[in-house]
Amino acid sequence: MARSIYLKFLFQFIFWLVFFQITRLVFVLWNANAMAALPLAELASMPFHAVYLDMAMGAYFMAAPYLFFALAIWTEKQWPLLLNRVFTTILIVLTSIITIAELPLYDEWKTKLNYKAVLFLGTPSEIVRTASTFQLVLGGVAIALISCMGAWIFRKLIPQKKHQAQRKPYWQSIIFTLLMPCLIAIGLRGGLQQVPIQVSDAYYSKHDVLNLAATNSVFHLMSSCIHGKDAGQPYDLMPDADAKALFDKMTRPEQDSTARIFSIEKPNIVLVILESWTADVVEACGGYPGLTPNFSQLAKEGILFTNCHASGLRSDEGMAAILSAFPAQPKTTIIRMPNKYRHLPCIKNELSAAGYASSFLFGGQLSYGNIRSYLYFNGFDRILEGKDFSASIPRCKLGVADEYLFERQLAELSKERQPFFAAMFTLSSHSPYDVPMKREVDWGEKDNGFLNSIVYTDRSLGDFMKKAQKTDWYKNTVFVFMADHSRPSPKNWHPIQPESRRIPLLFYGEPIKQELRGSQDTVPASQTDFAATLLAQLGLPAAAYKYSSNLFTPLGPRHAFYSLDEGCCIVKKEGQVCWHKEDGHTDFVKPGDTYVTRHIKKEGKAYLQEVVRDYFAF
């Protein structure tokens, strides 16, 4: 009995899942020596972690065939199915080319085929000259073999038999025509979850080669090209030598010494990244009173930076700024690009070398912004997210509410080896703000939900700290509280205004010297300064963090830089200026002195040029 046209459509989707596993096997066999040394259980679980991206890519590949099948159903003609076979064969060949092309690329760059590599296709003669004849012949034969294998499997699953199309019963044709686009759209985004599927969803191991093997090669290339194309072009605002000289002058401290704030050599570090906590919700930072009383109490006993600025506007930008001290870039985000973020330093690595255990805890989906793959690449010892929480724990729309997140952190740290570096990321103060608490804030108009969620997170934070004080690790622990980015508040700052980017940064804990507790620092600072500041306190090297300044270095450079879509802002003790590349105009200039403004603007241009130059160089 001939298969129905509906089953043929289903089998074609299944074909892509099978073919993607075959291409994955090619990558595994090519790297057999590296794979042999890895845990068998992790290797065996690869297909299960890979299936999410494979299904999403299969949905992309089924979008055009849907039109061919729908035409075949309603026209009762064979030519749409013939077009489908030709189209699918082309996709098989292209997938085979991508599979083989990324093998030598991985040997050379330890990454999959990406946008940067695709740019080299603009000079094919260069590729031919750099590859040996043997490599070119072997590659061509391998592409042909994989393509033929794929075409053979496709013909077996969907045989070329003449199909007697029938439109009756009509209800089946109508269901196919109307339902399939919905299913394909769901497949394209990877399901109905809050965050659409991303490359991060395939990452599951501390061994990068396993994560790359699990990542669908076509999906990876497509994602890389989308984000790479959006990155714009390098900024040529002045000669590179002049930009570098000015940048170095801005970032090199006049003194190498640092004021010591810790009373012990290797305290535990708990980093609490607070979702969207603008300085406007913290009274000590000039914000509204009464929203964060628990944080304010901690600030009275810690060291608070009241003029710290977020580097970007999204969480993925914040992670790169906090953990790698790399500023947000115009138009794109570096940790969305696996071939680029692997060139970044990460404070976890210096801490691990010093004997620290490391962990990262989040109550939602780390696939957002490719954060999961970034964390796995940097080898955190323990990475937990929403799916790792018990199903019995109540969920909000984005995931586990903050009170349960803090409870889980207490449980995890009670069994953690000391010293430890434990990062956690809250989520309840992110829209839709559906916190498990009765609404208590009755002002703020459109920001009312956000303000209420801040009250909830602050209350959860207060409970966490009270319980932490009863643990045996508390007296040896420094807590660092910092937002991932800011957000609009009832103060209605302009989106690029420096005041709109301010976030709290607080160092707190028993190891902080008594005489420093309760102090405030009002000099401009940046999210990116956390890395150099922490590493200096621990006596660890920080030379790799060129965009990070030690906040406790006497006479050290102090500034906050953040980029715009086309331009940048820089805030210094001497003044501030926001500059727009398109027409050269400036905004929010202080103090108004023409000479000072001109100099600060030139420094901002040099800084921007250096950031973007590094991004494109990676």
matplotlib code that plots the C-alpha trace (Angstrom):
import matplotlib.pyplot as plt

x = [0.0, 1.5, 2.1, -0.2, 1.2, 0.8, 3.0, 5.6, 5.8, 6.3, 9.0, 10.8, 11.1, 12.3, 14.8, 16.5, 16.8, 18.5, 20.8, 21.9, 23.0, 25.0, 26.8, 27.4, 29.0, 31.4, 32.5, 32.9, 34.9, 37.1, 37.9, 38.0, 41.2, 39.8, 36.5, 38.1, 39.5, 36.0, 33.5, 31.5, 28.2, 28.6, 29.5, 26.5, 24.1, 25.1, 22.3, 19.7, 21.1, 21.5, 17.9, 16.6, 18.6, 18.2, 14.4, 14.5, 16.7, 14.5, 11.5, 13.5, 14.2, 10.5, 9.1, 9.5, 8.5, 5.2, 4.3, 5.3, 3.1, 0.2, 0.3, 0.4, -2.7, -4.8, -3.6, -3.5, -0.2, 3.2, 5.4, 5.3, 6.7, 9.4, 10.3, 10.4, 12.9, 15.1, 15.0, 15.7, 18.7, 20.2, 19.8, 21.5, 24.5, 24.8, 24.6, 27.3, 29.5, 29.1, 29.8, 33.1, 34.2, 34.1, 36.4, 39.7, 38.3, 37.9, 41.4, 42.7, 40.3, 38.6, 35.2, 32.5, 31.9, 30.9, 30.3, 33.9, 35.0, 32.2, 33.8, 36.8, 34.6, 34.8, 38.3, 38.1, 41.5, 43.0, 41.3, 42.5, 46.1, 46.2, 44.7, 46.7, 45.5, 45.0, 42.8, 40.7, 40.2, 39.5, 37.0, 35.3, 35.0, 33.7, 31.0, 30.0, 29.8, 27.7, 25.4, 24.9, 24.2, 21.7, 20.0, 19.7, 18.2, 15.8, 14.6, 14.2, 12.1, 10.1, 10.1, 9.5, 6.2, 3.6, 1.1, -2.5, -3.4, -6.8, -8.4, -11.1, -11.9, -11.5, -11.2, -7.8, -6.5, -7.7, -6.2, -2.8, -2.9, -3.8, -2.1, 1.3, 2.4, 1.6, 3.6, 6.5, 6.5, 6.6, 9.5, 11.4, 11.5, 12.1, 8.8, 6.4, 8.9, 9.5, 13.0, 13.3, 15.8, 19.5, 22.9, 23.2, 20.4, 22.9, 25.5, 25.7, 29.3, 32.5, 34.2, 33.9, 34.3, 31.2, 29.2, 30.3, 29.5, 26.0, 25.4, 23.7, 26.2, 23.7, 21.8, 25.2, 26.2, 22.8, 22.9, 26.5, 25.7, 22.6, 24.5, 27.7, 25.9, 24.2, 27.6, 28.2, 31.7, 34.9, 35.0, 37.8, 37.6, 41.3, 44.5, 44.7, 48.0, 46.5, 43.4, 45.5, 47.8, 44.9, 43.1, 46.2, 46.6, 42.9, 43.2, 46.7, 46.8, 49.3, 50.0, 50.0, 49.3, 45.8, 44.1, 43.3, 39.7, 39.7, 41.0, 41.7, 43.6, 41.1, 37.5, 34.6, 33.0, 29.2, 28.2, 24.5, 23.6, 20.3, 18.0, 17.3, 18.2, 18.5, 20.1, 16.7, 15.4, 18.2, 17.8, 21.5, 22.2, 19.8, 16.8, 13.3, 13.1, 11.5, 11.8, 14.9, 15.3, 17.2, 19.8, 20.0, 20.8, 23.6, 24.9, 25.3, 27.7, 29.5, 31.2, 28.7, 29.6, 26.8, 27.9, 28.4, 27.1, 26.0, 27.8, 24.8, 21.0, 20.6, 21.6, 23.9, 25.8, 25.9, 27.4, 30.2, 30.9, 30.8, 32.6, 34.9, 35.1, 34.3, 32.2, 28.9, 29.3, 27.1, 24.6, 25.7, 26.7, 30.0, 28.7, 26.2, 29.3, 31.0, 34.0, 34.5, 33.8, 36.4, 39.0, 37.7, 39.2, 36.8, 37.4, 36.2, 39.5, 41.8, 39.8, 39.9, 43.7, 43.8, 41.9, 38.3, 35.3, 32.9, 29.2, 26.5, 22.8, 19.8, 16.1, 15.2, 16.6, 20.3, 19.8, 18.8, 21.6, 23.7, 24.7, 24.6, 27.3, 29.4, 29.3, 30.0, 32.9, 34.5, 34.2, 32.1, 32.2, 28.4, 25.8, 22.2, 19.1, 15.4, 15.2, 17.4, 14.9, 12.3, 9.0, 7.2, 8.7, 6.2, 7.1, 6.5, 6.3, 10.1, 11.0, 11.7, 10.9, 13.8, 12.8, 13.3, 16.4, 18.0, 16.9, 18.6, 21.8, 21.9, 21.5, 24.2, 26.7, 26.2, 27.9, 30.4, 34.1, 35.8, 37.0, 34.2, 33.1, 29.3, 27.5, 23.7, 21.3, 17.9, 14.9, 11.8, 12.4, 12.1, 8.8, 6.1, 6.8, 4.5, 6.0, 4.3, 3.5, 0.5, 1.1, 2.3, 3.5, 0.6, 2.4, 4.7, 2.0, 3.4, 6.4, 4.3, 4.8, 8.5, 8.7, 6.6, 8.9, 11.9, 10.3, 9.8, 13.4, 14.8, 12.7, 13.9, 17.5, 17.0, 15.7, 18.7, 21.2, 19.6, 19.8, 23.3, 24.5, 23.8, 26.0, 29.6, 30.9, 29.4, 32.2, 34.7, 32.5, 32.4, 29.1, 29.1, 25.7, 25.5, 22.8, 23.1, 21.8, 19.5, 16.0, 13.5, 12.0, 9.4, 12.3, 12.0, 15.6, 16.4, 17.5, 21.1, 21.4, 24.2, 21.7, 19.6, 22.5, 23.4, 23.2, 24.2, 27.5, 28.0, 30.8, 29.6, 30.7, 32.6, 36.0, 35.7, 37.8, 35.8, 37.0, 35.8, 32.3, 29.5, 31.6, 30.4, 32.3, 30.7, 33.3, 32.2, 32.7, 31.7, 30.4, 33.5, 35.6, 34.5, 37.0, 40.2, 38.9, 38.2, 41.3, 43.5, 42.1, 42.9, 46.4, 45.6, 46.7, 44.3, 46.4, 44.1, 41.2, 42.3, 38.8, 38.7, 40.0, 40.8, 38.4, 40.7, 43.8, 44.8, 44.9, 43.7, 41.7, 38.0, 35.5, 32.3, 32.0, 29.0, 28.3, 25.2, 23.8, 26.0, 28.2, 29.2, 28.9, 31.7, 31.4, 34.4, 35.1, 35.9, 32.7, 30.6, 29.5, 27.4, 28.5, 26.6, 28.5, 25.9, 25.8, 28.5, 26.2, 26.6, 24.1, 24.1, 27.4, 28.9, 30.3, 30.0, 33.6, 34.5, 38.0, 37.0, 34.1, 36.4, 38.9, 36.4, 34.7, 38.0, 38.7, 35.3, 35.9, 39.3, 37.7, 34.9, 37.3, 39.4, 36.4, 35.0, 38.5, 38.9, 35.5, 36.3, 39.8, 38.5]
y = [0.0, 3.3, 5.7, 8.7, 12.1, 13.1, 10.2, 11.2, 14.7, 13.2, 10.8, 13.6, 15.4, 12.1, 11.8, 15.1, 13.9, 10.7, 12.6, 15.1, 12.2, 10.8, 14.1, 14.3, 10.9, 12.2, 14.9, 12.3, 9.9, 12.8, 13.6, 10.0, 10.4, 13.3, 11.5, 8.3, 10.1, 11.4, 9.8, 7.2, 8.3, 11.9, 10.6, 8.3, 11.1, 13.4, 12.4, 13.2, 16.7, 17.2, 16.4, 19.9, 21.8, 19.0, 19.3, 23.0, 22.8, 20.1, 22.5, 25.1, 22.5, 21.6, 25.1, 25.1, 21.4, 22.2, 24.4, 21.6, 19.1, 21.5, 22.1, 18.4, 17.9, 20.6, 20.4, 16.6, 17.1, 15.3, 18.3, 19.8, 16.5, 16.5, 20.0, 18.8, 16.1, 18.5, 21.0, 18.4, 17.0, 20.5, 20.8, 17.4, 18.5, 21.8, 20.1, 17.7, 20.5, 22.3, 19.0, 18.4, 22.1, 22.4, 19.5, 21.2, 24.4, 22.7, 21.4, 24.9, 27.2, 24.7, 26.0, 25.0, 26.7, 30.3, 33.7, 34.6, 31.6, 32.1, 35.5, 33.7, 32.2, 35.6, 34.7, 31.0, 31.2, 31.7, 28.6, 26.5, 27.8, 27.0, 23.5, 20.6, 18.7, 15.6, 17.6, 19.1, 15.6, 13.9, 16.6, 16.4, 12.6, 12.8, 15.4, 13.1, 10.0, 11.7, 13.3, 10.0, 8.3, 11.0, 10.8, 7.0, 7.2, 9.8, 7.6, 4.7, 6.6, 8.5, 6.3, 7.8, 6.2, 7.9, 9.3, 9.5, 12.7, 12.9, 15.9, 13.9, 13.9, 17.6, 17.9, 16.1, 18.5, 21.5, 20.2, 19.7, 23.1, 25.0, 22.9, 22.3, 26.0, 26.2, 23.1, 24.3, 27.7, 26.0, 23.8, 26.9, 28.4, 25.0, 24.7, 26.8, 27.8, 31.5, 31.6, 30.5, 27.8, 28.8, 27.2, 27.0, 24.4, 21.7, 22.4, 19.9, 19.1, 20.7, 19.1, 21.6, 19.0, 17.2, 20.4, 21.2, 17.7, 18.0, 21.4, 21.1, 22.4, 24.1, 25.7, 27.0, 28.5, 30.1, 31.6, 32.8, 34.5, 36.2, 37.7, 38.3, 40.2, 42.3, 43.3, 46.1, 47.1, 48.2, 51.8, 53.8, 57.0, 57.6, 55.8, 52.5, 53.5, 56.8, 55.0, 52.4, 55.0, 57.0, 53.9, 52.7, 56.1, 55.9, 52.4, 52.2, 53.1, 55.6, 53.2, 49.4, 49.0, 48.2, 49.0, 45.7, 45.3, 41.7, 40.5, 36.9, 35.6, 33.4, 34.2, 32.4, 34.6, 34.6, 36.7, 37.7, 39.1, 41.0, 41.1, 44.6, 46.3, 49.9, 52.3, 54.0, 51.3, 51.7, 54.7, 54.9, 55.2, 58.2, 56.0, 55.7, 54.9, 51.8, 49.5, 47.6, 47.9, 44.6, 45.7, 49.1, 47.5, 45.4, 48.6, 50.2, 47.4, 46.9, 49.0, 50.5, 52.0, 54.4, 55.5, 52.2, 51.8, 48.8, 48.1, 46.9, 46.6, 42.8, 39.9, 38.4, 41.7, 41.8, 38.4, 39.2, 42.4, 40.9, 37.6, 38.5, 42.3, 42.8, 45.8, 45.6, 46.3, 48.2, 46.0, 42.6, 40.6, 38.6, 35.6, 34.9, 34.0, 30.8, 31.4, 34.8, 34.4, 31.6, 34.4, 36.1, 35.7, 34.6, 35.2, 31.7, 30.4, 32.5, 31.5, 27.8, 28.0, 29.4, 26.4, 27.7, 25.5, 27.2, 27.2, 29.1, 29.0, 30.3, 29.6, 30.0, 29.0, 29.7, 29.3, 33.0, 34.9, 31.8, 32.1, 28.4, 27.6, 30.5, 29.0, 25.5, 26.6, 28.3, 25.1, 26.0, 23.0, 23.1, 24.7, 24.5, 26.1, 25.8, 22.3, 21.1, 22.2, 19.8, 19.8, 20.3, 23.8, 26.5, 28.2, 31.6, 32.2, 32.6, 29.9, 29.4, 32.5, 34.1, 32.8, 29.3, 30.2, 31.5, 28.4, 26.2, 28.2, 27.7, 24.0, 23.9, 25.9, 23.8, 21.0, 23.0, 22.6, 25.8, 28.2, 28.6, 31.0, 30.7, 33.0, 33.2, 35.1, 36.2, 36.5, 37.6, 41.3, 40.5, 40.9, 39.7, 40.2, 37.4, 37.1, 34.9, 37.9, 40.1, 43.5, 46.0, 48.9, 51.1, 53.7, 53.8, 53.5, 51.3, 50.4, 49.2, 45.5, 45.9, 47.9, 45.3, 42.5, 44.5, 44.4, 40.7, 40.0, 42.2, 40.3, 37.0, 38.4, 39.4, 35.9, 34.4, 36.5, 35.8, 32.1, 32.3, 33.9, 30.6, 28.6, 27.6, 29.1, 32.6, 34.1, 33.3, 34.7, 37.9, 38.7, 40.8, 42.2, 43.7, 44.1, 42.5, 45.8, 48.6, 49.3, 52.3, 53.5, 56.2, 58.7, 58.5, 59.1, 59.2, 55.7, 56.7, 59.1, 58.0, 58.1, 55.5, 53.0, 53.3, 50.1, 49.2, 47.4, 46.2, 44.3, 42.8, 40.2, 39.3, 39.3, 43.0, 45.1, 46.7, 50.2, 50.1, 48.9, 51.4, 53.3, 54.7, 55.4, 58.0, 58.0, 56.7, 52.9, 50.2, 46.7, 45.6, 46.7, 43.8, 41.4, 43.4, 44.5, 41.0, 39.5, 42.2, 41.6, 37.9, 38.5, 36.9, 38.1, 40.4, 41.5, 39.7, 42.1, 45.1, 46.8, 46.4, 48.8, 47.9, 50.1, 50.0, 51.2, 54.7, 57.2, 54.5, 55.2, 55.6, 55.9, 54.2, 53.4, 52.0, 51.8, 52.9, 51.4, 53.9, 55.7, 55.6, 57.3, 57.9, 59.1, 60.4, 62.5, 65.4, 65.1, 63.1, 63.0, 60.8, 60.8, 59.7, 58.5, 59.1, 62.9, 63.6, 65.3, 65.0, 64.6, 64.9, 66.8, 67.8, 70.1, 72.1, 73.1, 72.9, 71.6, 69.0, 67.8, 67.5, 65.5, 63.1, 62.6, 61.7, 59.2, 57.7, 57.3, 55.6, 53.3, 52.4, 51.7, 49.4, 47.4, 46.9, 46.2, 43.4, 42.0, 41.7, 40.4, 37.5]
z = [0.0, -1.0, 1.8, 1.9, 1.0, 4.7, 5.8, 3.2, 4.7, 8.2, 6.9, 5.2, 8.5, 10.1, 7.3, 8.3, 11.9, 10.7, 8.3, 10.9, 13.1, 10.2, 9.7, 13.4, 13.3, 10.7, 13.1, 15.9, 13.8, 12.6, 16.2, 17.4, 19.3, 21.4, 21.8, 23.1, 26.2, 27.2, 29.6, 27.7, 29.4, 28.1, 24.6, 24.5, 25.6, 22.8, 20.4, 23.1, 23.6, 19.9, 18.9, 19.9, 17.4, 14.8, 15.1, 14.8, 11.7, 10.3, 10.7, 8.7, 6.0, 5.8, 5.3, 1.5, 1.1, 2.9, -0.1, -2.5, -0.6, -0.3, -4.0, -4.7, -2.6, -4.1, -7.7, -8.0, -10.0, -9.7, -10.5, -7.0, -5.5, -8.2, -7.1, -3.5, -4.5, -6.3, -3.5, -0.8, -2.8, -3.0, 0.8, 1.3, -0.8, 1.0, 4.4, 3.3, 2.2, 5.6, 7.4, 5.6, 5.4, 9.2, 9.9, 9.0, 10.4, 13.8, 13.6, 13.0, 15.1, 17.4, 16.3, 13.8, 10.5, 11.2, 9.7, 9.9, 8.0, 5.4, 4.6, 3.3, 0.6, -1.1, -2.1, -3.2, -4.8, -1.4, -0.1, -3.0, -2.6, 1.2, 0.9, -0.5, -3.6, -1.4, 1.0, -1.9, -3.5, -0.2, 0.7, -2.6, -2.4, 1.2, 0.2, -2.7, -0.5, 2.2, -0.4, -2.1, 1.2, 2.1, -1.2, -0.9, 2.5, 1.3, -1.6, 0.8, 3.2, 0.6, -2.5, -5.9, -6.7, -8.7, -6.2, -7.1, -5.4, -4.0, -2.4, -0.8, 2.0, 2.0, 5.7, 5.6, 3.0, 5.0, 8.2, 6.5, 4.9, 8.0, 10.7, 9.2, 9.1, 12.9, 13.6, 11.5, 13.2, 16.6, 15.4, 14.1, 17.6, 19.3, 21.1, 23.1, 25.8, 26.7, 25.1, 21.4, 20.7, 20.4, 19.9, 23.7, 23.8, 22.6, 25.2, 28.1, 28.8, 30.2, 27.2, 24.3, 21.6, 22.8, 22.8, 19.3, 18.1, 19.6, 17.9, 14.5, 12.0, 9.7, 12.6, 14.0, 10.7, 10.2, 13.7, 13.2, 9.9, 11.3, 14.3, 12.4, 9.6, 12.3, 13.7, 11.3, 10.4, 12.3, 13.4, 11.7, 13.7, 13.9, 13.0, 15.0, 16.6, 17.9, 19.2, 21.0, 22.5, 23.8, 25.1, 26.9, 28.6, 29.7, 31.2, 32.6, 36.3, 37.7, 40.5, 40.5, 44.2, 45.5, 48.8, 50.5, 51.5, 52.5, 55.9, 54.7, 51.8, 50.0, 50.9, 49.3, 46.6, 46.1, 43.1, 43.0, 39.6, 40.0, 37.0, 35.8, 39.1, 38.1, 40.7, 40.8, 43.0, 45.6, 47.9, 48.7, 44.9, 44.7, 44.0, 45.5, 49.2, 50.6, 47.7, 48.7, 52.5, 52.9, 50.2, 51.9, 55.2, 53.6, 52.0, 55.4, 56.3, 53.0, 50.3, 47.8, 44.4, 43.8, 40.3, 38.6, 35.0, 33.1, 29.9, 27.9, 27.9, 27.8, 30.1, 27.6, 27.3, 31.1, 31.5, 29.1, 30.9, 34.4, 33.9, 31.0, 31.4, 27.7, 27.0, 25.0, 21.3, 18.9, 17.1, 18.4, 21.5, 21.6, 23.6, 20.9, 18.7, 20.0, 17.7, 19.3, 23.0, 23.2, 22.9, 26.0, 29.4, 32.2, 36.0, 36.6, 35.1, 37.2, 40.3, 39.3, 38.9, 42.5, 43.8, 43.8, 43.1, 40.6, 40.0, 38.2, 39.3, 37.4, 37.7, 34.1, 30.7, 30.1, 26.4, 26.3, 24.5, 24.3, 27.9, 28.5, 25.9, 27.2, 30.7, 29.6, 27.4, 30.4, 32.4, 35.5, 37.7, 38.3, 36.1, 37.2, 35.6, 35.7, 34.4, 37.3, 39.9, 41.2, 39.3, 42.7, 43.0, 41.8, 38.5, 37.2, 33.5, 33.1, 35.6, 39.3, 41.4, 43.3, 46.8, 45.6, 43.8, 47.0, 48.9, 46.3, 46.5, 50.3, 49.8, 47.2, 49.1, 52.2, 50.4, 48.3, 48.6, 49.9, 48.7, 46.2, 43.5, 43.3, 40.8, 40.7, 38.5, 39.7, 37.3, 39.1, 38.3, 34.6, 32.8, 33.2, 36.9, 38.0, 41.4, 44.1, 46.3, 46.8, 45.0, 47.5, 45.3, 44.3, 42.3, 39.3, 36.6, 33.8, 36.0, 38.8, 38.2, 37.9, 41.2, 43.0, 41.7, 43.1, 46.5, 46.2, 45.2, 47.9, 50.5, 49.1, 49.3, 52.9, 53.9, 52.1, 53.9, 57.3, 56.7, 55.3, 58.5, 60.3, 58.0, 58.7, 55.4, 56.0, 58.0, 55.2, 52.4, 50.4, 48.7, 45.5, 44.4, 40.9, 38.2, 34.8, 33.3, 34.1, 32.8, 32.5, 35.8, 36.7, 36.6, 32.8, 31.9, 28.2, 27.1, 26.3, 29.3, 31.7, 34.6, 32.8, 32.9, 36.6, 38.6, 42.2, 42.9, 46.5, 48.2, 51.5, 54.0, 57.2, 55.4, 54.5, 56.9, 59.6, 58.9, 55.3, 56.1, 55.4, 52.9, 49.6, 46.3, 44.0, 41.3, 37.9, 37.6, 35.1, 35.3, 33.5, 36.5, 38.6, 37.2, 37.8, 41.1, 42.5, 41.0, 42.5, 46.0, 45.6, 44.3, 41.0, 37.5, 35.7, 32.7, 30.3, 31.3, 29.3, 29.7, 33.4, 36.1, 39.7, 41.7, 44.7, 43.0, 44.3, 41.4, 39.1, 35.9, 36.6, 33.9, 32.6, 28.9, 27.0, 23.3, 21.4, 18.2, 16.4, 18.8, 22.5, 25.9, 28.3, 31.9, 33.9, 37.0, 34.7, 32.6, 30.3, 26.7, 24.4, 20.8, 17.7, 14.7, 12.1, 12.3, 14.9, 17.4, 21.2, 24.0, 27.8, 27.8, 31.2, 32.4, 29.1, 28.8, 25.1, 25.6, 28.2, 26.0, 22.9, 24.8, 26.5, 23.1, 21.5, 24.4, 23.8, 20.1, 20.8, 23.3, 20.9, 18.1, 20.3, 21.4, 17.9, 16.6, 19.1, 18.4, 14.7, 15.3, 17.4]

ax = plt.figure().add_subplot(projection="3d")
ax.plot(x, y, z, "-o")
ax.set_aspect("equal")
plt.show()
